[in-house]
Amino acid sequence: MIVSLTAILLAQLLGEALARAVGLPVPGPVIGMALFLAFLALRDRWRPASTRFLPPPLVDGGVETTAKGLLAHLSIMFVPAAVGIVGRLDVLASHGIALAIVLCLSVTLTLAATVLTFVAVSRLMARRGAERP
């Protein structure tokens, strides 16, 4: 678990360093996530070589188990945001209705974008499946 968690955090650190060094308008953790996705894709594509060079936790499912553990406790990450909201109740009292409207609108737009993306990818995959004999 330590090796897997180190790999996940190292990917985030590399993404943050790359974002700051190059001055990209993309958050570092997003770049780190893309780097880690590339690592996982390469690891799975060349499985025999990766088992020879990488430590066992990175090739035998340890990364996936660690990631699932982090996702299971993801709600803990919202505690600082909730404390920040409680610390600024005056802003919430004066702009509460506007914030609620914006929140509902952003959730609705996010759900719509997710559904449209799923439908588009689903149709693309069905089309590719129909093309193959």
Backbone as CSV, one residue per row, in Angstrom:
resi,resn,N_x,N_y,N_z,CA_x,CA_y,CA_z,C_x,C_y,C_z
1,MET,0.817,-1.190,0.000,0.000,0.000,0.000,0.862,1.256,0.000
2,ILE,1.984,1.225,0.698,2.862,2.392,0.776,3.439,2.713,-0.607
3,VAL,3.854,1.682,-1.333,4.419,1.901,-2.676,3.352,2.467,-3.605
4,SER,2.154,1.927,-3.531,1.066,2.397,-4.391,0.683,3.831,-4.061
5,LEU,0.545,4.139,-2.775,0.211,5.497,-2.368,1.318,6.470,-2.758
6,THR,2.557,6.036,-2.640,3.684,6.871,-3.059,3.623,7.151,-4.548
7,ALA,3.281,6.149,-5.348,3.174,6.346,-6.798,2.060,7.329,-7.140
8,ILE,0.932,7.220,-6.456,-0.190,8.129,-6.710,0.192,9.560,-6.346
9,LEU,0.789,9.736,-5.174,1.179,11.082,-4.748,2.339,11.637,-5.573
10,LEU,3.228,10.768,-6.028,4.320,11.205,-6.891,3.782,11.709,-8.233
11,ALA,2.766,11.047,-8.752,2.150,11.511,-10.002,1.533,12.895,-9.802
12,GLN,0.882,13.109,-8.659,0.312,14.419,-8.377,1.408,15.470,-8.239
13,LEU,2.494,15.122,-7.570,3.617,16.051,-7.407,4.241,16.403,-8.750
14,LEU,4.441,15.403,-9.600,4.994,15.669,-10.934,4.070,16.566,-11.745
15,GLY,2.782,16.317,-11.642,1.819,17.164,-12.353,1.854,18.594,-11.859
16,GLU,1.940,18.771,-10.552,2.009,20.118,-9.979,3.298,20.824,-10.394
17,ALA,4.415,20.104,-10.357,5.694,20.695,-10.770,5.670,21.072,-12.246
18,LEU,5.096,20.211,-13.060,5.015,20.496,-14.504,4.122,21.694,-14.775
19,ALA,2.998,21.772,-14.082,2.081,22.899,-14.284,2.726,24.218,-13.892
20,ARG,3.464,24.215,-12.795,4.113,25.460,-12.357,5.326,25.813,-13.206
21,ALA,6.076,24.797,-13.639,7.282,25.060,-14.421,6.947,25.595,-15.801
22,VAL,5.930,25.036,-16.417,5.578,25.435,-17.779,4.569,26.576,-17.785
23,GLY,3.852,26.746,-16.669,2.852,27.806,-16.590,1.567,27.437,-17.291
24,LEU,1.210,26.170,-17.264,-0.014,25.713,-17.908,-1.238,26.166,-17.118
25,PRO,-2.343,26.464,-17.806,-3.559,26.872,-17.096,-4.372,25.675,-16.598
26,VAL,-3.750,24.512,-16.526,-4.411,23.289,-16.069,-3.905,22.982,-14.657
27,PRO,-4.799,22.604,-13.745,-4.333,22.283,-12.389,-3.347,21.122,-12.376
28,GLY,-2.375,21.192,-11.494,-1.359,20.164,-11.385,-1.903,18.766,-11.131
29,PRO,-2.886,18.619,-10.222,-3.427,17.279,-10.007,-4.084,16.669,-11.249
30,VAL,-4.629,17.497,-12.115,-5.218,16.978,-13.354,-4.112,16.464,-14.276
31,ILE,-3.015,17.189,-14.357,-1.873,16.734,-15.153,-1.302,15.454,-14.548
32,GLY,-1.201,15.421,-13.214,-0.719,14.222,-12.541,-1.608,13.030,-12.796
33,MET,-2.920,13.249,-12.832,-3.850,12.163,-13.116,-3.643,11.650,-14.536
34,ALA,-3.414,12.547,-15.477,-3.148,12.128,-16.855,-1.830,11.357,-16.946
35,LEU,-0.820,11.818,-16.222,0.463,11.101,-16.208,0.300,9.704,-15.619
36,PHE,-0.489,9.596,-14.554,-0.693,8.290,-13.928,-1.521,7.372,-14.824
37,LEU,-2.478,7.948,-15.547,-3.243,7.155,-16.511,-2.321,6.614,-17.599
38,ALA,-1.407,7.451,-18.067,-0.442,6.998,-19.069,0.450,5.896,-18.501
39,PHE,0.873,6.050,-17.251,1.679,5.012,-16.605,0.912,3.697,-16.533
40,LEU,-0.352,3.752,-16.115,-1.145,2.527,-16.003,-1.385,1.884,-17.367
41,ALA,-1.612,2.713,-18.384,-1.823,2.163,-19.729,-0.564,1.477,-20.245
42,LEU,0.585,2.111,-20.034,1.845,1.496,-20.457,2.144,0.237,-19.651
43,ARG,1.846,0.277,-18.371,2.073,-0.887,-17.515,1.248,-2.084,-17.988
44,ASP,-0.002,-1.836,-18.335,-0.870,-2.931,-18.763,-0.589,-3.378,-20.185
45,ARG,-0.079,-2.472,-21.009,0.216,-2.838,-22.401,1.422,-3.767,-22.482
46,TRP,2.443,-3.491,-21.680,3.647,-4.313,-21.684,3.774,-5.025,-20.333
47,ARG,2.827,-5.898,-20.043,2.767,-6.596,-18.758,4.036,-7.394,-18.441
48,PRO,4.612,-8.179,-19.389,5.819,-8.942,-19.030,6.993,-8.041,-18.622
49,ALA,7.197,-6.948,-19.327,8.303,-6.050,-18.988,8.032,-5.327,-17.680
50,SER,6.781,-4.945,-17.453,6.475,-4.195,-16.234,6.631,-5.059,-14.989
51,THR,6.306,-6.354,-15.080,6.492,-7.223,-13.910,7.968,-7.438,-13.603
52,ARG,8.816,-7.282,-14.608,10.251,-7.448,-14.406,10.880,-6.213,-13.757
53,PHE,10.376,-5.010,-14.088,11.030,-3.783,-13.647,10.337,-3.076,-12.483
54,LEU,9.037,-3.267,-12.317,8.298,-2.550,-11.284,8.126,-3.411,-10.037
55,PRO,8.015,-2.774,-8.875,7.775,-3.557,-7.656,6.388,-4.202,-7.692
56,PRO,6.226,-5.318,-7.002,4.961,-6.058,-7.056,3.699,-5.239,-6.755
57,PRO,3.698,-4.302,-5.787,2.449,-3.567,-5.542,1.961,-2.759,-6.738
58,LEU,2.869,-2.418,-7.654,2.461,-1.629,-8.818,1.948,-2.494,-9.965
59,VAL,2.118,-3.801,-9.876,1.676,-4.647,-10.977,0.667,-5.719,-10.563
60,ASP,0.502,-5.958,-9.287,-0.394,-7.040,-8.883,-1.728,-6.561,-8.311
61,GLY,-2.126,-5.342,-8.619,-3.415,-4.833,-8.160,-3.352,-3.964,-6.927
62,GLY,-2.162,-3.699,-6.429,-2.024,-2.861,-5.242,-2.435,-1.421,-5.470
63,VAL,-2.175,-0.898,-6.658,-2.558,0.484,-6.979,-4.080,0.601,-6.987
64,GLU,-4.729,-0.374,-7.590,-6.179,-0.345,-7.666,-6.808,-0.437,-6.277
65,THR,-6.253,-1.298,-5.427,-6.772,-1.449,-4.063,-6.576,-0.164,-3.264
66,THR,-5.412,0.449,-3.411,-5.143,1.708,-2.711,-6.067,2.813,-3.200
67,ALA,-6.274,2.891,-4.508,-7.166,3.916,-5.064,-8.596,3.713,-4.575
68,LYS,-9.050,2.469,-4.502,-10.402,2.206,-3.992,-10.516,2.608,-2.527
69,GLY,-9.470,2.376,-1.758,-9.467,2.806,-0.359,-9.542,4.315,-0.227
70,LEU,-8.802,5.030,-1.070,-8.869,6.491,-1.053,-10.255,6.984,-1.450
71,LEU,-10.834,6.373,-2.471,-12.169,6.781,-2.912,-13.230,6.486,-1.865
72,ALA,-13.054,5.404,-1.101,-14.020,5.068,-0.054,-14.046,6.128,1.046
73,HIS,-12.931,6.825,1.238,-12.845,7.844,2.282,-12.742,9.247,1.696
74,LEU,-13.224,9.428,0.498,-13.133,10.721,-0.187,-13.919,11.812,0.529
75,SER,-14.976,11.441,1.230,-15.793,12.456,1.901,-15.004,13.229,2.951
76,ILE,-13.935,12.646,3.473,-13.106,13.356,4.464,-12.491,14.609,3.838
77,MET,-12.264,14.583,2.516,-11.647,15.720,1.844,-12.560,16.949,1.831
78,PHE,-13.854,16.750,2.093,-14.789,17.872,2.072,-14.887,18.582,3.426
79,VAL,-14.252,18.042,4.458,-14.312,18.657,5.784,-13.721,20.066,5.772
80,PRO,-12.541,20.307,5.180,-12.020,21.687,5.177,-12.942,22.668,4.442
81,ALA,-13.578,22.228,3.381,-14.502,23.115,2.671,-15.703,23.455,3.551
82,ALA,-16.212,22.471,4.274,-17.354,22.716,5.159,-16.971,23.662,6.293
83,VAL,-15.768,23.507,6.824,-15.298,24.408,7.882,-15.160,25.825,7.331
84,GLY,-14.693,25.950,6.101,-14.591,27.264,5.472,-15.941,27.929,5.290
85,ILE,-16.955,27.129,4.956,-18.305,27.682,4.797,-18.843,28.153,6.139
86,VAL,-18.635,27.356,7.169,-19.110,27.746,8.493,-18.391,29.007,8.964
87,GLY,-17.149,29.146,8.591,-16.390,30.332,8.966,-16.862,31.593,8.262
88,ARG,-17.583,31.448,7.168,-18.077,32.607,6.414,-19.600,32.575,6.285
89,LEU,-20.279,32.364,7.370,-21.743,32.316,7.348,-22.358,33.648,6.941
90,ASP,-21.643,34.755,7.159,-22.159,36.062,6.759,-22.329,36.156,5.243
91,VAL,-21.372,35.601,4.496,-21.478,35.585,3.033,-22.619,34.666,2.603
92,LEU,-22.742,33.547,3.267,-23.824,32.615,2.952,-25.180,33.248,3.238
93,ALA,-25.285,34.022,4.309,-26.550,34.666,4.642,-26.915,35.747,3.622
94,SER,-25.927,36.488,3.152,-26.235,37.584,2.234,-26.388,37.124,0.777
95,HIS,-25.715,36.046,0.387,-25.782,35.581,-0.998,-26.278,34.144,-1.109
96,GLY,-26.980,33.674,-0.110,-27.407,32.280,-0.061,-28.267,31.846,-1.228
97,ILE,-29.238,32.659,-1.607,-30.143,32.284,-2.701,-29.383,32.233,-4.022
98,ALA,-28.532,33.204,-4.277,-27.746,33.205,-5.509,-26.810,32.000,-5.556
99,LEU,-26.195,31.677,-4.440,-25.310,30.513,-4.385,-26.082,29.220,-4.623
100,ALA,-27.282,29.119,-4.068,-28.104,27.923,-4.270,-28.507,27.772,-5.731
101,ILE,-28.857,28.875,-6.370,-29.232,28.826,-7.787,-28.044,28.411,-8.645
102,VAL,-26.900,29.009,-8.394,-25.695,28.663,-9.152,-25.312,27.210,-8.919
103,LEU,-25.427,26.747,-7.695,-25.111,25.365,-7.377,-26.046,24.399,-8.123
104,CYS,-27.339,24.664,-8.088,-28.299,23.802,-8.804,-28.049,23.830,-10.309
105,LEU,-27.776,25.001,-10.844,-27.517,25.115,-12.281,-26.238,24.374,-12.676
106,SER,-25.191,24.511,-11.879,-23.938,23.835,-12.224,-24.075,22.319,-12.111
107,VAL,-24.811,21.834,-11.129,-25.040,20.392,-11.012,-25.837,19.888,-12.207
108,THR,-26.859,20.625,-12.611,-27.682,20.229,-13.765,-26.845,20.213,-15.044
109,LEU,-26.031,21.218,-15.248,-25.188,21.265,-16.450,-24.141,20.151,-16.437
110,THR,-23.584,19.857,-15.271,-22.606,18.772,-15.168,-23.257,17.429,-15.481
111,LEU,-24.438,17.194,-14.953,-25.153,15.950,-15.250,-25.491,15.845,-16.730
112,ALA,-25.935,16.948,-17.325,-26.259,16.935,-18.753,-25.014,16.657,-19.589
113,ALA,-23.895,17.277,-19.254,-22.655,17.031,-19.993,-22.211,15.584,-19.833
114,THR,-22.375,15.028,-18.646,-22.004,13.635,-18.413,-22.872,12.699,-19.235
115,VAL,-24.168,12.948,-19.254,-25.087,12.108,-20.034,-24.766,12.209,-21.519
116,LEU,-24.549,13.409,-22.023,-24.244,13.581,-23.448,-22.925,12.901,-23.810
117,THR,-21.938,13.000,-22.946,-20.669,12.320,-23.199,-20.854,10.815,-23.203
118,PHE,-21.616,10.296,-22.247,-21.870,8.853,-22.193,-22.596,8.375,-23.436
119,VAL,-23.599,9.106,-23.867,-24.344,8.714,-25.067,-23.443,8.742,-26.293
120,ALA,-22.614,9.783,-26.422,-21.722,9.879,-27.576,-20.717,8.726,-27.599
121,VAL,-20.103,8.438,-26.458,-19.133,7.346,-26.394,-19.822,6.002,-26.616
122,SER,-21.015,5.848,-26.077,-21.774,4.610,-26.255,-22.093,4.372,-27.729
123,ARG,-22.516,5.408,-28.426,-22.796,5.278,-29.860,-21.530,4.989,-30.651
124,LEU,-20.432,5.641,-30.288,-19.158,5.411,-30.968,-18.698,3.971,-30.772
125,MET,-18.814,3.464,-29.564,-18.415,2.084,-29.292,-19.330,1.099,-30.019
126,ALA,-20.619,1.394,-30.088,-21.538,0.505,-30.807,-21.223,0.502,-32.296
127,ARG,-20.882,1.654,-32.825,-20.533,1.757,-34.241,-19.254,0.963,-34.537
128,ARG,-18.267,1.077,-33.656,-17.015,0.323,-33.844,-17.261,-1.168,-33.699
129,GLY,-18.140,-1.554,-32.798,-18.462,-2.969,-32.639,-19.189,-3.533,-33.837
130,ALA,-20.010,-2.705,-34.479,-20.746,-3.160,-35.660,-19.820,-3.269,-36.877
131,GLU,-18.759,-2.458,-36.932,-17.836,-2.500,-38.050,-16.963,-3.747,-38.035
132,ARG,-16.681,-4.262,-36.863,-15.830,-5.455,-36.767,-16.658,-6.697,-37.043
133,PRO,-16.122,-7.594,-37.857,-16.892,-8.814,-38.165,-16.887,-9.804,-37.041
